[in-house]
Amino acid sequence: MVDWALGSGYRSLYDPGFGLGAFYTSAADKDYASFTASEVDPMVLDYWEKSTGHHATFIAREDYLLSWGKKHTNIVCNPPYMRFQKFLNRDAVFAAFAKNAGLRLSGYTNTASAFLLKSLSELDGKGRLAYIMPLEFLNTGYGKLVKSKLIEGGHLAAIIKLDCEKEIFPDAITSVGIVLYDAAVHHRTVSFYSVNTIDALPTLFESEPVARVPAAELSPGSKWLQYCAANSGPLDTGSLILLDNYGRFTRGIATGANKFFVLSRTTARAAQLDNSEYVPCLTRSAQVKRTVFSSTDYEHLLRDDAPVLLFSVGANHSSGAERYIKIGEASGYHKRFLTKNRTPWYKTEFRNPAPILMGVFSRGGYKVIRNRSDAVNLSCFHGFHPNMNGQHYLDHLFLYFASRPGRSVMALSMRKYGDALDKFEPNDLNHALVPSEAAFERLGNSAVEHAIGYVEENDCVPDYINDFFGEIVNA
């Protein structure tokens, strides 16, 4: 990163998050004119001075996000990572961005993205910026503002996804990468790289990127992590539409206290609850073993005394339910974060059973379920609730989600975290691309029925379904 930034020809560097001086140490071996930095934590600076014998005279002791009015030529940074929900001076930072940069930050913006936005505004137009970043902003809603600033003026040079993030940051909980931005050069294309080992970085630019995307085609609203994936291939967007044309995914029920609300048949009987005071519910992803989940599968879980019942009562309930509620209050469940904001605290969210379930977290491929039972679901799944149009194409959609081509397209909407962990948010799914009605109609009803039967028997889609959707999604 230091080498790349100094490649601008200007020999000064600024690090807005000095920390323990990793960039300073690297730059000390280079022919540079000056190194300046900012650091908010006096204990960190004191430790650095004592451990290195250097004096921090070139480091401003300040909160970078609240210190405005400076310009820099070359910037390198490994910014702190923290969500704004955890930020004590959040309101002051929001106000400073609005006043000094005219930017209104989303409440979901993390500190790393705020650092990057501020640094982009402080480049003097002659040099370069190299930032190591959590790359979740490439696929999230709050990242739209960050991406729009990156492509403004055509100065974004490259994004490097580090698939070896654990090699560099053992405690990383999100995907990590490097953003390279050249304020003095107009780039017609942006190069996207993916590296599997840190040793590949020094000679990275001698190899071909995974993708070289015309800058004019990069949309702030699209998910950019797809460009770091090898063999992603082009999509035939003429045959694809947004999923929300067929209905919407919503998150599962969040109880706020599963130990109270989730019951087995034995615990429900012991509490002397009426049958109307609990509903069938899938409470853990592991309860669903097969891709098509039937009422018989649910009955097996119930018979095995699995926790697949959800306590669900209104104001008028039995004496058994009243006793159970008192037990919950004695245990403090009514004071939990979610429950204390509900009236009454024990009233759970209402959901109709979702005919298609999608796993929230995954590694190596998401979990999709055709739910043919009457069970609702907790937040381990997102549930698809079709509109009238989507009701007709439920099996078509399910087969698409389960197919190899469908998985490759849906994966473009995932949020990537560290240690190969992927996550779907409901709106990520709702804005994903799926075949149009005309495309689905080319798959006859008999073929759909046969394919569903095949999935029930073999727990995977037949090859002709993969081939069919492959022809639709590939240009």
ZALUMFI-700634 format. One record per atom (N, C-alpha, C): residue in three letters; y, x, z. Coordinates in steps of 0.001 Angstrom, whole numbers, plus 500000, padded with zeros to 6 digits. Layout:
N
ALAYXZ...
//
This chain:
475
MET498795500823500000MET500000500000500000MET501259500860500000VAL501255501940500793VAL502390502865500815VAL502545503547499461ASP501428504007498887ASP501477504645497573ASP502064503697496530TRP501623502464496553TRP502097501508495557TRP503587501221495729ALA504029501035496961ALA505440500748497204ALA506323501920496783LEU505910503134497111LEU506700504308496735LEU506654504570495237GLY505718503910494541GLY505658504032493092GLY506874503439492400SER507745502786493154SER508984502261492577SER509935503375492171GLY509697504580492731GLY510600505699492467GLY511635505888493551TYR511769504936494449TYR512691505041495574TYR511898505440496817ARG512427506387497585ARG511645507034498629ARG511965506512500026SER512322505265500146SER512545504674501465SER511546503550501694LEU511155503367502949LEU510210502316503327LEU510706501596504563TYR510491500303504583TYR510812499496505763TYR509593498675506140ASP509248498689507436ASP508119497932507958ASP508635496947509001PRO508650495637508689PRO509191494656509635PRO508304494349510837GLY507065494865510833GLY506169494647511975GLY505482495948512335PHE506193496865512949PHE505747498257513116PHE504415498386513844GLY504251497648514945GLY502998497736515706GLY502737499145516195LEU501595499694515840LEU501241501058516244LEU501436502065515104GLY502241501669514117GLY502720502639513141GLY501752503083512071ALA500829502212511637ALA499860502607510612ALA500556503038509318PHE501578502291508899PHE502276502632507657PHE503129503886507838TYR503702504058509012TYR504489505256509297TYR503601506494509224THR502394506392509780THR501463507518509739THR501108507878508310SER500865506855507491SER500530507106506094SER501719507689505337ALA502892507158505596ALA504080507612504879ALA504492509019505289ALA504100509447506484ALA504467510791506943ALA503914511874506030ASP502844511588505299ASP502247512552504379ASP502873512494502998LYS503826511581502799LYS504427511411501479LYS505823512033501447ASP506327512183500243ASP507684512678500055ASP508632511499500034TYR509043511040501228TYR509923509888501303TYR511232510288501999ALA512274509545501736ALA513584509875502282ALA513782509305503676SER513324508087503900SER513562507463505197SER512518506405505475PHE512245506195506753PHE511338505136507188PHE512043504399508304THR512199503096508146THR512780502259509188THR511836501106509475ALA512007500494510625ALA511062499449511021ALA511686498541512061SER510985497453512325SER511337496528513406SER510085496277514241GLU510288496069515537GLU509184495741516435GLU509750494970517626VAL509128493847517959VAL509646492982519012VAL509096493332520389ASP507943493994520444ASP507249494216521718ASP507572495596522290PRO508353495678523362PRO508707496985523933PRO507499497732524500MET506502497012524968MET505309497682525509MET504550498417524409VAL504509497809523217VAL503847498452522087VAL504581499735521710LEU505909499673521639LEU506691500857521284LEU506570501946522340ASP506576501545523592ASP506434502519524673ASP505086503233524580TYR504032502458524310TYR502703503045524155TYR502682503991522966TRP503305503584521849TRP503302504419520640TRP504025505736520895GLU505167505691521579GLU505916506916521858GLU505114507865522748LYS504470507323523769LYS503720508174524700LYS502471508751524059SER501821507980523187SER500563508442522589SER500787509394521419THR501965509322520778THR502213510174519603THR503205511295519877GLY504014511158520918GLY505042512155521184GLY506277511985520313HIS506319510935519485HIS507476510663518643HIS508460509766519392HIS509698509761518893HIS510710508880519453HIS510990507746518469ALA511104506560518990ALA511250505367518140ALA512703505092517787THR513453506137517464THR514871505959517166THR515102505226515843PHE514098505252514956PHE514243504621513642PHE513730503177513645ILE513328502686514824ILE512751501344514941ILE513720500425515673ALA514087499342515035ALA514941498341515680ALA514089497489516605ARG514517497372517846ARG513778496563518821ARG514312495137518737GLU513654494350517877GLU514182493020517576GLU513064492105517122ASP513322490826517206ASP512431489815516636ASP512786489687515165TYR511919490156514294TYR512223490193512866TYR512580488818512322LEU511899487782512790LEU512129486445512258LEU513474485863512678LEU514150486515513629LEU515464486035514077LEU516588487001513740SER516242488112513072SER517239489124512722SER517485489080511217TRP518679488634510814TRP518974488409509395TRP520167489251508949GLY520355489322507639GLY521545489963507089GLY521336491363506551LYS520077491830506444LYS519822493183505949LYS519125493127504598LYS519218494226503836LYS518523494370502570LYS517700495653502600HIS516568495630501884HIS515680496783501851HIS515175496991500424THR514823498245500124THR514333498566498780THR512826498393498693ASN512066499114499506ASN510608498995499547ASN510186498476500920ILE509290497510500925ILE508818496928502187ILE507291496968502221VAL506729497435503325VAL505283497366503564VAL505067496710504922CYS504037495882505027CYS503869495170506295CYS502460494639506469ASN501980494701507699ASN500805493976508165ASN501330493022509239PRO501785491828508856PRO502487490953509798PRO501547490381510849PRO502106489964511981PRO501271489289512983PRO500781487965512452TYR499603487564512894TYR499046486286512450TYR498982485335513629MET499754484265513531MET499733483229514570MET500279481942513959ARG499621480832514253ARG500143479560513776ARG501387479181514568PHE502277478469513906PHE503528478107514555PHE503309477199515758GLN502162476470515790GLN501897475624516951GLN501819476454518235LYS501510477752518094LYS501381478640519252LYS502672479423519503PHE503707479188518715PHE504906480009518722PHE505936479436519693LEU506301480218520711LEU507186479716521752LEU508603479476521240ASN509099480326520314ASN510467480157519808ASN510463479541518417ARG509534478636518202ARG509365477997516901ARG510649477333516410ASP511328476573517264ASP512527475852516840ASP513619476813516393ALA513759477928517101ALA514784478909516741ALA514466479558515394VAL513193479835515152VAL512790480436513880VAL513018479453512737PHE512638478186512950PHE512873477167511924PHE514363477087511578ALA515197477063512605ALA516646476950512393ALA517187478163511665ALA516672479355511993ALA517140480581511345ALA516793480595509863PHE515614480122509505PHE515230480061508094PHE516093479055507339ALA516364477918507966ALA517188476904507309ALA518613477413507096LYS519162478103508085LYS520539478575508017LYS520691479750507065ASN519788480707507129ASN519973481964506406ASN519303482006505036ALA518249481219504849ALA517527481257503572ALA517476479900502884GLY517964478879503567GLY517912477542502985GLY516503477022502824LEU515585477494503674LEU514178477124503573LEU513767476275504760ARG513066475195504462ARG512534474335505519ARG511036474590505608LEU510609475233506670LEU509204475615506817LEU508367474452507317SER507153474376506801SER506194473386507274SER505710473766508672GLY505372472750509450GLY504844473002510783GLY503517473729510778TYR502855473804509622TYR501568474495509520TYR501712475939509057THR502945476352508775THR503163477726508324THR502803478698509436ASN502046479741509100ASN501747480759510102ASN502798481864510056THR502805482723511071THR503826483748511175THR503764484743510025ALA502558485035509545ALA502425485990508446ALA503161485493507213SER503036484204506905SER503719483641505750SER505228483620505960ALA505665483376507193ALA507096483414507486ALA507639484829507289PHE506906485830507756PHE507292487228507534PHE507449487508506040LEU506459487076505257LEU506490487343503824LEU507696486670503161LEU507945485419503484LEU509084484710502906LEU510400485424503225LYS510543485864504454LYS511783486548504851LYS511922487882504121SER510828488633504014SER510886489928503330SER511223489769501849LEU510678488739501209LEU511005488500499805LEU512509488274499631SER513113487608500608SER514551487329500514SER515400488561500787GLU514784489620501348GLU515543490803501747GLU515403491979500785LEU514590491841499747LEU514485492912498757LEU515797493045498000ASP516213494292497753ASP517497494505497084ASP517398494505495563GLY516175494254495031GLY516009494141493594GLY515634495424492894LYS515502496533493644LYS515193497832493032LYS513769498309493304GLY513155497795494359GLY511878498362494785GLY510728497378494819ARG509766497686495680ARG508514496936495720ARG508187496461497137LEU507313495474497182LEU506816494939498453LEU505294494929498417ALA504677495382499517ALA503214495330499670ALA502917494738501036TYR502269493592501044TYR501969492861502274TYR500473492637502373ILE499905492914503536ILE498522492503503785ILE498584491172504515MET497830490175503993MET498039488801504413MET496731488057504634PRO496725487084505556PRO495654486085505525PRO495864485230504284LEU494850485098503450LEU495028484466502144LEU494851482950502149GLU494736482355503324GLU494569480901503359GLU495757480196502718PHE496943480840502714PHE498115480185502135PHE497949479916500635LEU497027480634499984LEU496813480425498561LEU496188479065498264ASN495551478455499258ASN494838477193499045ASN495315476052499931THR496461476221500605THR496900475203501558THR498215474569501135GLY498519473425501766GLY499749472719501458GLY500995473505501823TYR501012474115503032TYR502200474853503434TYR502424476074502546GLY501343476538501880GLY501461477705501012GLY502221477436499733LYS502494476179499429LYS503209475846498185LYS504574476520498147LEU505285476505499270LEU506591477149499336LEU506468478661499146VAL505476479260499790VAL505273480709499676VAL504980481079498229LYS504082480326497592LYS503709480624496207LYS504879480422495253SER505700479417495517SER506848479192494634SER507821480362494708LYS507991480960495889LYS508867482118496033LYS508250483366495408LEU506940483473495468LEU506272484641494877LEU506414484670493357ILE506365483508492722ILE506411483497491260ILE507836483313490729GLU508786483079491616GLU510179482920491205GLU510695484224490599GLY511109484184489374GLY511637485378488726GLY510593486240488046GLY509304485933488249GLY508245486665487560GLY507999488063488079HIS508135488284489395HIS507979489631489955HIS506646489863490664LEU505833488837490784LEU504529489003491428LEU503623489831490524ALA503135490958491040ALA502316491866490231ALA500824491601490396ALA500361491464491638ALA498916491329491853ALA498622490760493226ILE497455490141493340ILE496892489721494618ILE495478490270494692ILE495185490956495777ILE493884491607495956ILE493159490938497120LYS492049490301496858LYS491245489694497921LYS490257490729498441LEU490276490931499748LEU489408491928500379LEU488172491233500939ASP487106491229500169ASP485863490622500645ASP485217491459501736CYS485771492637501977CYS485282493521503038CYS486168493406504269GLU486719492205504535GLU487699492086505613GLU487149492505506965LYS485840492305507190LYS485256492691508472LYS485207494204508633GLU485178494920507503GLU485194496373507542GLU486547496874508038ILE487600496111507721ILE488957496524508069ILE489409495884509377PHE489180494563509481PHE489586493810510668PHE488357493112511243PRO487638493738512169PRO486389493160512688PRO486560491782513305ASP487754491483513813ASP487973490192514481ASP488621489166513559ALA488689489444512272ALA489360488535511342ALA488676487174511332ILE489487486123511374ILE488953484758511315ILE489408484053510041THR490034484770509154THR490477484200507894THR490329485235506796SER490316484797505559SER490223485732504449SER491482486586504408VAL491329487814503938VAL492412488790503988VAL492637489362502595GLY493883489663502274GLY494178490268500985GLY495524490941500990ILE495864491546499862ILE497116492284499713ILE497941491634498612VAL499202491390498892VAL500153490864497917VAL501039492013497456LEU501116492221496141LEU501955493270495558LEU503047492613494706TYR504296492963495005TYR505449492302494386TYR506444493378493975ASP506850493362492719ASP507771494377492184ASP509077493702491796ALA510108493878492615ALA511376493180492403ALA512141493682491189ALA511783494866490680ALA512526495453489563ALA511873495208488212VAL510679494617488218VAL509927494455486968VAL509568492985486779HIS509679492530485530HIS509252491172485197HIS507819491230484671HIS506912490532485342HIS505499490540484966HIS505155489253484214ARG504648489407482998ARG504230488234482231ARG502930487651482760THR502086488517483349THR500817488064483913THR500682488567485350VAL499867487886486130VAL499561488293487498VAL498076488645487558SER497767489813488088SER496384490277488176SER495782489878489519PHE494572489335489480PHE493837488954490684PHE492593489839490782TYR492458490512491924TYR491336491406492149TYR490515490919493344SER489269491336493372SER488405491101494527SER487610492377494762VAL487695492943495960VAL487007494210496246VAL486019494025497385ASN484904494705497268ASN483833494593498263ASN483808495745499253THR484581496788498987THR484609497930499895THR485992498544499884ILE486432499059501013ILE487749499663501139ILE487885500882500234ASP486761501535499929ASP486808502734499085ASP487217502423497652ALA487170501140497273ALA487524500773495898ALA489030500690495683LEU489825500682496752LEU491254500460496607LEU492002501589495891PRO491726502869496187PRO492514503927495529PRO492437503911494008THR491316503486493459THR491161503479491994THR491105502052491438LEU491612501102492204LEU491466499699491830LEU492074499398490465PHE493255499943490206PHE493960499591488976PHE493367500254487736GLU492352501076487942GLU491629501627486795GLU490575500649486286SER490304499617487067SER489310498614486686SER489998497337486236GLU489246496495485545GLU489777495221485096GLU489844494239486263PRO490898493449486363PRO490952492428487417PRO489946491319487157VAL489645490558488190VAL488786489386488023VAL489437488390487078ALA490755488262487201ALA491506487364486319ALA492901487930486110ARG493410487717484922ARG494799488058484599ARG495445486764484096VAL496260486148484965VAL496766484805484701VAL498230484877484248PRO498577484251483118PRO499978484205482715PRO500838483628483829ALA501921484316484139ALA502782483882485242ALA503278482457485028ALA503513482094483789ALA504014480756483487ALA502992479667483793GLU501721480044483895GLU500669479062484155GLU500342478923485638LEU500935479770486474LEU500679479695487908LEU501542478594488521SER500900477604489072SER501615476497489699SER501571476639491215PRO502707476477491903PRO502696476545493371PRO501781475509494001GLY501541474394493303GLY500718473334493857GLY499232473527493660SER498829474502492843SER497406474725492600SER496835475707493610LYS495527475805493645LYS494839476670494599LYS494525477997493908TRP495142479060494374TRP495071480341493680TRP493831481156494000LEU493137480840495078LEU491944481631495409LEU490894481558494311GLN490951480525493486GLN489995480400492398GLN490083481585491444TYR491266482190491325TYR491435483284490381TYR490801484582490879CYS490459484618492169CYS489798485802492721CYS488279485702492630ALA487779484566492148ALA486335484346492073ALA485824484728490692ALA484855485608490660ALA484273486022489389ALA483523484862488747ASN483535484840487426ASN482792483851486641ASN483241482421486902SER484520482251487296SER484987480883487528SER485089480106486221GLY485477480783485147GLY485505480152483828GLY486567479080483707PRO486943478747482484PRO487948477706482279PRO487351476322482464LEU488207475363482775LEU487769473993482959LEU488285473130481823ASP487466472170481416ASP487886471207480412ASP488632470088481126THR489916470325481391THR490675469367482201THR490864468036481488GLY490591467988480179GLY490688466716479474GLY489645465714479896SER488529466195480442SER487454465310480895SER487419465162482407LEU488405465727483090LEU488417465716484548LEU489669465028485066ILE489507464307486171ILE490624463635486821ILE490550463920488315LEU491590463536489049LEU491586463737490501LEU490639462750491173LEU489970463226492197LEU489002462393492913LEU489635461124493468ASP490907461192493867ASP491496460013494513ASP491663458824493568ASN491313459008492287ASN491221457853491387ASN490036456950491747TYR489059457498492452TYR487850456754492814TYR487815456335494286GLY488749456809495084GLY488723456549496515GLY489215457777497257ARG488978457819498558ARG489508458934499343ARG488525459381500413PHE488525460677500655PHE487845461228501820PHE488783461135503017THR488231460789504160THR488970460833505415THR488153461631506418ARG488828462189507387ARG488103462950508411ARG487241461994509226GLY486234462565509859GLY485374461757510717GLY486068461388512009ILE485402460570512791ILE485959460103514067ILE486061461266515051ALA487222461409515642ALA487433462408516696ALA487502461668518031THR486536461895518896THR486489461150520162THR487376461764521227GLY487503463075521213GLY488237463762522269GLY487375464080523471ALA486178463530523519ALA485274463788524660ALA483868463348524260ASN483217464135523436ASN481899463757522936ASN480879463537524049LYS481002464289525148LYS480029464133526238LYS480060462726526819PHE481198462073526710PHE481302460701527206PHE480929459698526123PHE481452459870524936PHE481332458845523897PHE480003458876523146VAL479355460013523100VAL478110460137522332VAL476917459861523251LEU476065458934522798LEU474941458485523623LEU473632458585522861SER472571458716523604SER471228458497523053SER470792457090523468ARG469670456641522940ARG469201455316523319ARG468890455266524816THR468369456357525356THR468043456400526790THR469295456287527645THR470359457054527286THR471579457001528094THR472292455663527950ALA472192455048526789ALA472801453721526604ALA472100452678527465ARG470767452767527535ARG470017451831528360ARG470278452076529833ALA470352453350530215ALA470599453683531622ALA471961453164532075ALA472929453142531148ALA474261452636531477ALA474322451118531424GLN473224450486531000GLN473132449032530903GLN474202448458529956LEU474349449126528825LEU475304448663527823LEU474667447609526934ASP475479446644526490ASP475005445674525503ASP474867446363524145ASN474012445810523304ASN473817446396521974ASN475108446438521159SER476030445538521451SER477288445467520709SER478301446517521170GLU477931447297522198GLU478890448233522786GLU478657449671522347TYR477871449839521331TYR477717451152520702TYR477333450925519239VAL477644451938518413VAL477370451831516973VAL476581453053516528PRO475772452911515454PRO475060454074514914PRO476063455129514459CYS475777456372514769CYS476741457427514450CYS476051458777514282LEU476412459482513225LEU475969460870513033LEU476971461763513752THR476491462449514770THR477395463196515638THR477360464697515407ARG476321465173514695ARG476203466603514395ARG475686466771512974SER476180467777512308SER475736468034510940SER474237468296510875ALA473711468972511882ALA472290469345511871ALA471363468141511953GLN471882466966512310GLN471033465767512383GLN470587465307510997VAL471315465713509973VAL470991465296508607VAL470256466438507914LYS468979466257507695LYS468133467307507125LYS467994467203505614ARG468172465996505082ARG467939465788503661ARG469203465291502972THR469268465531501668THR470479465233500911THR470728463738500779VAL469682462937500726VAL469821461479500760VAL469362461013502130PHE470285460446502900PHE469996460041504274PHE469847458525504302SER468660458066504706SER468334456643504667SER468374456015506057SER468263454695506091SER468164453984507373SER466913454402508124THR465851454701507384THR464614455179508018THR464844456521508700ASP465600457400508054ASP465918458691508671ASP466685458492509968TYR467618457535509954TYR468371457270511172TYR467465456721512272GLU466560455808511922GLU465650455240512918GLU464780456313513548HIS464383457307512763HIS463597458420513313HIS464405459175514369LEU465685459413514087LEU466534460092515063LEU466677459260516326LEU466873457960516150LEU467032457080517302LEU465762457058518135ARG464615457018517447ARG463326456981518146ARG463064458283518896ASP463593459395518344ASP463430460693519010ASP464448460910520115ASP465229459875520408ASP466247459897521465ASP467358460913521195ALA467663461111519903ALA468784461983519528ALA470106461298519882PRO471164462058520120PRO472471461467520439PRO473147460920519182VAL472749459737518768VAL473236459161517512VAL473829457765517728LEU474390457544518896LEU475081456297519204LEU476490456638519678LEU477453455827519270LEU478843456039519667LEU479304454880520528PHE479727455183521753PHE480271454173522658PHE481498453549522010SER481470452223521864SER482547451546521141SER482759450156521719VAL483777450020522561VAL484051448739523206VAL485529448404523093GLY485840447131523255GLY487214446663523293GLY487607446295524704ALA488641445469524804ALA489135445078526126ALA488120444226526883ASN487381443363526171ASN486364442535526810ASN485005443216526673HIS484466443659527790HIS483184444363527741HIS482355444007528967SER481127444434528930SER480172444066529973SER480450444828531265SER479795444372532325SER479936445073533612SER479342446472533517GLY478272446620532692GLY477689447945532500GLY478679448888531847ALA479396448392530826ALA480402449220530157ALA481544449558531107GLU481928448593531955GLU483000448854532917GLU482604449961533889ARG481359449922534346ARG480878450989535253ARG480881452331534523TYR480458452315533254TYR480393453567532491TYR481801454142532284ILE482784453276532050ILE484162453721531898ILE484672454339533191LYS484320453730534341LYS484736454278535642LYS484125455661535868ILE482880455825535445ILE482233457140535557ILE482999458165534711GLY483406457729533511GLY484180458625532650GLY485502459019533268GLU486173458074533891GLU487453458375534541GLU487254459292535744ALA486167459100536473ALA485884459987537605ALA485657461416537139SER485181461575535902SER484954462912535343SER486183463466534638GLY487255462677534573GLY488501463143533987GLY488582463038532473TYR487654462302531863TYR487673462208530398TYR488907461470529877HIS489479460617530698HIS490661459867530267HIS491923460732530223LYS491831461966530689LYS492991462861530710LYS492933463930529618ARG491934463844528768ARG491839464798527656ARG492994464599526684PHE493213465584525815PHE494363465554524912PHE494381464295524054LEU493248463940523433LEU493214462760522569LEU493153461469523369THR492331461450524395THR492112460195525126THR493358459723525868LYS494141460650526395LYS495320460222527171LYS496391459591526287ASN496281459789524981ASN497253459208524050ASN496734457934523387ARG495605457409523869ARG495056456163523340ARG495180455049524374THR495350453837523890THR495416452676524785THR494450451609524288PRO493404451293525073PRO492953452045526239PRO492319453376525822TRP492162454258526764TRP491721455625526452TRP490329455666525858TYR489523454663526157TYR488113454678525728TYR487902453973524383LYS488965453551523746LYS488830452866522453LYS488762453910521334THR487677453944520613THR487499454931519550THR488040454404518221GLU488242455319517297GLU488736454951515970GLU487701454099515242PHE488208453199514402PHE487311452373513610PHE487088453012512249ARG485829453076511823ARG485482453541510486ARG484337452683509961ASN484385452370508676ASN483204451830508020ASN482278452993507682PRO480973452744507623PRO480058453822507215PRO480450454348505839ALA480518455660505697ALA480894456285504426ALA479641456537503590PRO479607456110502336PRO478407456292501515PRO478181457721501042ILE479222458555501101ILE479068459981500787ILE479727460779501901LEU479008461765502400LEU479512462635503461LEU479608464062502939MET480665464754503348MET480854466140502950MET481050466973504211GLY480298468056504327GLY480439468934505477GLY481817469572505526VAL482356469723506728VAL483697470295506889VAL483651471808506722PHE482774472476507468PHE482633473926507401PHE481326474283506693SER481326475416506029SER480105475840505351SER480134477333505106ARG478963477875504891ARG478792479253504420ARG477753479222503305GLY478116479751502159GLY477162479817501059GLY476907478502500373GLY477838477560500466GLY477665476266499797GLY477804475108500750TYR478583474117500342TYR478873472986501219TYR477696472000501270LYS477720471169502309LYS476696470149502520LYS477240468812502056VAL476529468163501109VAL476921466843500654VAL475751465897500854ILE476040464700501363ILE475003463744501757ILE475295462379501132ARG474265461784500549ARG474357460374500124ARG473876459550501296ASN474779458909501985ASN474473458173503207ASN474133456728502884ARG472861456371503046ARG472417454997502804ARG472075454276504104SER472549454812505201SER472354454158506492SER473642453448506902ASP473605452795508053ASP474785452124508585ASP475531452989509593ALA475233454286509610ALA475834455177510602ALA477219455643510160VAL478169455569511089VAL479460456206510876VAL479306457683511216ASN480368458461511146ASN480239459895511380ASN481393460433512204LEU481084461443513009LEU482129462167513734LEU482744463217512817SER483590464067513373SER484403464977512571SER483639466172512010CYS482326466211512197CYS481519467246511541CYS481432466989510041PHE481724465759509624PHE481733465382508212PHE483067464725507860HIS483459464884506596HIS484467464003506011HIS483712462903505274GLY484225461685505349GLY483545460561504721GLY484329460027503536PHE483611459777502429PHE484260459232501235PHE484199457716501262HIS485381457090501125HIS485483455640501114HIS486003455221499741PRO485142454637498914PRO485512454351497528PRO486426453143497407ASN487240453140496357ASN487928451928495968ASN486987451116495064MET487469450042494472MET486583449204493657MET486020449979492468ASN486825450842491907ASN486375451651490789ASN485329452668491240GLY485600453308492367GLY484684454318492881GLY483359453748493333GLN483352452489493764GLN482115451858494189GLN481092451855493056HIS481577451675491825HIS480692451634490659HIS480112453003490335TYR480845454071490722TYR480422455421490333TYR479974456271491528LEU479554455628492618LEU479160456374493816LEU478042457375493539ASP476985456922492883ASP475870457828492619ASP476260458911491619HIS477101458556490646HIS477594459557489704HIS478354460661490449LEU479247460243491360LEU480031461210492124LEU479151462079492997PHE478195461439493671PHE477281462202494514PHE476524463250493709LEU475988462857492561LEU475243463806491730LEU476144464942491254TYR477383464623490946TYR478340465656490543TYR478586466630491693PHE478848466102492898PHE479081466969494060PHE477887467883494320ALA476683467358494095ALA475468468110494407ALA475051469066493297SER475599468896492104SER475203469733490970SER475844471116491062ARG475256472085490356ARG475822473434490342ARG477228473456489733PRO477452472822488567PRO478821472815488023PRO479815472109488934GLY479387470986489527GLY480267470268490437GLY480628471106491647ARG479660471817492183ARG479909472680493341ARG480922473774492993SER480796474331491794SER481716475408491410SER483145474890491313VAL483312473649490827VAL484652473078490723VAL485173472673492098MET484362472009492899MET484798471579494227MET485131472774495109ALA484407473887494923ALA484652475089495732ALA486046475655495506LEU486656475322494372LEU488013475793494105LEU489013475179495071SER488640474081495701SER489532473397496636SER489284473784498081MET488344474700498305MET488026475114499664MET489087476058500230ARG489195476065501518ARG489989477062502226ARG489044478164502683LYS489406479407502401LYS488526480539502670LYS488957481226503961TYR488001481420504849TYR488274482106506102TYR487399483354506187GLY487579484102507257GLY486829485334507412GLY485339485101507596ASP484572486154507355ASP483120486109507520ASP482486485043506625ALA483041484884505410ALA482509483978504387ALA482480482518504829LEU483369482148505754LEU483434480768506223LEU484380479965505340ASP483907478822504852ASP484704477936504005ASP484977476629504742LYS486090475987504375LYS486444474729505028LYS487096473788504026PHE486743472506504135PHE487403471440503387PHE488309470657504330GLU489507470348503881GLU490331469320504504GLU490228468080503611PRO490417466883504157PRO490278465677503327PRO491107465704502054ASN492362466120502140ASN493203466121500947ASN492803467204499955ASP492168468287500428ASP491614469266499497ASP490601468585498588LEU489788467730499186LEU488780467006498424LEU489411465939497537ASN490383465218498063ASN490995464125497304ASN491719464613496059HIS492167465859496078HIS492882466422494937HIS491984467308494080ALA490684467286494354ALA489739468060493544ALA489479467339492223LEU488987468086491241LEU488730467530489909LEU487293467033489794VAL487167465834489258VAL485859465217489036VAL485864464595487638PRO484696464287487079PRO484664463695485737PRO485379462345485666SER485952462077484529SER486603460799484279SER485552459696484111GLU485994458455484102GLU485073457330483891GLU484343457471482551ALA485103457845481531ALA484486457991480210ALA483395459056480229ALA483633460125480963ALA482622461185481071ALA481400460695481838PHE481644459999482953PHE480524459456483725PHE479706458462482896GLU480372457684482068GLU479674456655481291GLU478677457258480306ARG478879458526479957ARG477940459185479044ARG476600459469479721LEU476584459353481047LEU475334459498481802LEU474818458083482069GLY473801457669481363GLY473302456296481457GLY472793455939482836ASN472772454645483123ASN472330454172484437ASN470897454570484751SER470034454555483746SER468634454931483982SER468527456398484365ALA469371457239483733ALA469362458661484070ALA469854458879485496VAL470849458097485912VAL471367458201487276VAL470306457779488279GLU469656456656488031GLU468610456171488936GLU467475457180489054HIS467070457744487913HIS465995458737487941HIS466432459977488726ALA467687460406488532ALA468179461601489211ALA468240461391490723ILE468672460206491154ILE468722459922492593ILE467310459954493179GLY466353459364492471GLY464966459414492921GLY464453460841493003TYR464855461666492045TYR464446463071492038TYR465026463797493257VAL466293463519493578VAL466922464147494745VAL466214463723496027GLU465875462441496120GLU465172461964497315GLU463846462693497503GLU463169462991496416GLU461858463621496501GLU461939465138496633ASN462920465756495956ASN462956467218495881ASN464150467862496589ASP465065467040497065ASP466241467525497792ASP467151468411496941CYS467123468243495642CYS468033468938494736CYS468141468115493462VAL469203468355492678VAL469380467580491455VAL468518468169490338PRO468066467350489405PRO467271467866488283PRO468129468701487332ASP467470469538486548ASP468187470446485652ASP469066469707484650TYR468610468528484191TYR469402467846483169TYR470746467364483727ILE470820467151485032ILE472094466789485656ILE473019468007485682ASN472481469171486036ASN473280470399485986ASN473796470653484575ASP472932470461483587ASP473330470682482195ASP474407469689481767PHE474222468432482161PHE475178467392481773PHE476573467701482313PHE476667467988483618PHE477979468259484198PHE478517469607483752GLY477628470560483427GLY478073471832482902GLY478819471672481594GLU478336470784480747GLU478999470529479462GLU480348469846479658ILE480481469064480721ILE481726468335480967ILE482815469262481509VAL482451470102482463VAL483497470876483158VAL483896472131482398ASN483041472668481531ASN483357473903480826ASN484005473611479485ALA485114474286479255ALA485832474090477989ALA485013474672476841
//
